Amino acid sequence: MKRKDDEQLMILVRSGELNALSPLFEKYHLRLYNFFLRLTKNQSISEDLVQSVFRRILSYRNTYNEQHKFRSWMYQIARNVHANYYRDNKILISDFSEPEKIEYEADSAIEEMEKESRKKILYEAMDGLQTDQKEIIELSRFQGLKYREIAEITGLSETAVKVKAHRALNKLRELYFKLA
């Protein structure tokens, strides 16, 4: 049987076949969790936000337009869920350790320690960025979205997204090397 793509699955969900959401959940829940974890630095909040995204996907399934990528639509919902949470709860308490890994192989103990050290510095540098800068870097670098998709999610032009990403990366680079 041919594997259905995200858009086909969401069309099935929209038409009332709610079990078609399971493969989408399996594919994206960890990515969304890591997206939220990098923004909130709180594991339980991140888990709750992932659940909120999928509840909203179900609630707003009739608004899904198959002309757009499911992933872009989902991240637009995720941004809104995060913004609503942040607006409603001004103080975020961190229980952050690090995002869960899907797959990882350690080359050697020394290389592992160096990677962990660089990763820690990167996360500290990310904390120095403004929320919109973190979000652009998270979507483009960690989630692998194209600038065109991010433009669709954020409502900005693709050029504006490229400029924001460039500025955010420069700021991140500056903060990283100050901490290194």
N, C-alpha and C positions, 0 to 999 in steps of 0.2 A: 504494500500500500504506500502511495506517495505521501511524504511528509508535508503537512500543510504549513504555509508560511504564516507569519504573525497576522497579516492583514486578513487572510482567509479565516483564521481562527476567530478573530475579533468580529468578523461579519457573522459567523455562526453564533457568537455570544450575543450580538446585537439582535439576532433573530430569535433568541430565546433558548438556545442550546448552551446553558450556563456551564456545563461540564467542559466545554471547549476552552474555558478560562484556565483550567488546570495546567496545560502545557505552557501557557504564557506565564503563569505564576512560577512554575518550575524554572523557566528560562530566565526570568527577570527579578525574582525576589531577592536574590543575593546581590545583584548589581544595584538594585534600589536601596537595599540595606547599607551597602558600602557608600553609596551616594549620600544618604542621610547621615551616616556615621561620620563621614568627613566634615559635614556641615554642622552637626549638633554635638559631636564628641560624646554622645550618650547612647549606649547600646539599647536600653529598654525603650527610649524615645524613638530610636531608629526603627526598632521592630514595630512599634505602634504606628509609626508613619507609613511603613510599608503596607501594613494592614489597611490603613486609611486609603491609600492609593487604590488598592484592589477593591475596597468597598465602593469607592467613587467610580471606578471603572464599571462596576456592575450597575450602580445607580444611574450613571450617565451614558450607558452603553448605546442608547438610542441617538446620542449626539455624535457618535463616531462616524467619520467620513472616510470611506475607503480610498479616497483620492490622496490621503495623507498617510504617511508611515505610522504604524501602530506605536513604534518606539518613540517617535516625536510627540504623539498625542499623550502617551503615558508619562513622559518626562514633563510635559506641560502640566499635567495633573499633579505630579510629584512636586513641582515648584510651587504650585498653589497650596498644596497641603503643608509644605514647609513654611511658606509665608504666613499662612493662617496660624500655624502652631507658634511661630515666633511672635506674631502679633498678640496672640492670646496669652503667651507665657514668656514674658520678657527675660526671665532669668533661666539660663540653661546650666544644669549641673552635670559635670562630666564624670562618666565612669569609663572613659575611652581607654582602650588598650591599643588596638590596631584593627583595621579591616580584616575580615576573614579571608583566607586564601582559598581559591578554587583548586589550584594545583601549584606545588612548589617543590623544587629539588635543591638541596644544599650542595654546593660544590666542595667546600671544605669548611672546617670550623672557623678559620681566619676570614675567609671570604664571607661567610655567614655573619660574622660579627661586624665586618665593614659594611655590609648591606644594611644591617639593622641600624647601625650608627647613622648612615646616610639617610635612611628612611625616617629616623627620629628627627633629624635636622630638617628634613623636608616637611614633616608634619608641623614642626614648630614654626617654620617659615610660613606655611599655609595659614597658621593662626594669625599671622600679622597682616593678612590680606583682608580687604573689605569683603562682605558677604557676596556681592555680585561678582567680584573677581574670583573668589573661591568657586562659585557656581560655574563660571565660564571654564575654568581650568578643570574642574571635576567633570563637566559634560564633555569637553573636548579631549582631554588627555586620559582620564581614568575610565570614562564610559565609552569613549571612542566615537562620539557623534561628530558628524561633519559640520562645518560652519553653517551650511545651508539649513541643516536640521535644527541647530541651535537658534538660528534666526527665526525659524518657524515657531519654536517653543517660546522664545522670549518676546517675539513681536518686534524685534529689531531688524534692520537690514543686514544682509550678509556682510557687507562692508563694515558696518558698525560692530558686528560680532568679531570680525577679524582684528579691528583696531583694539577693542576691549581685551581680546585674548592676547594680543601682542603686548599691551601695556601691563596686563596681569602677569604674564610670564616674565617680563622685565623686572617687575616689582618682586616677584617670587625669587628670581635669580639674585637680585640685590639682597633680599632678606636671607636667603640661603647662605650666601657667601659671607655675610656678617656673622652668622651663627657657626659656620664651619671652622 
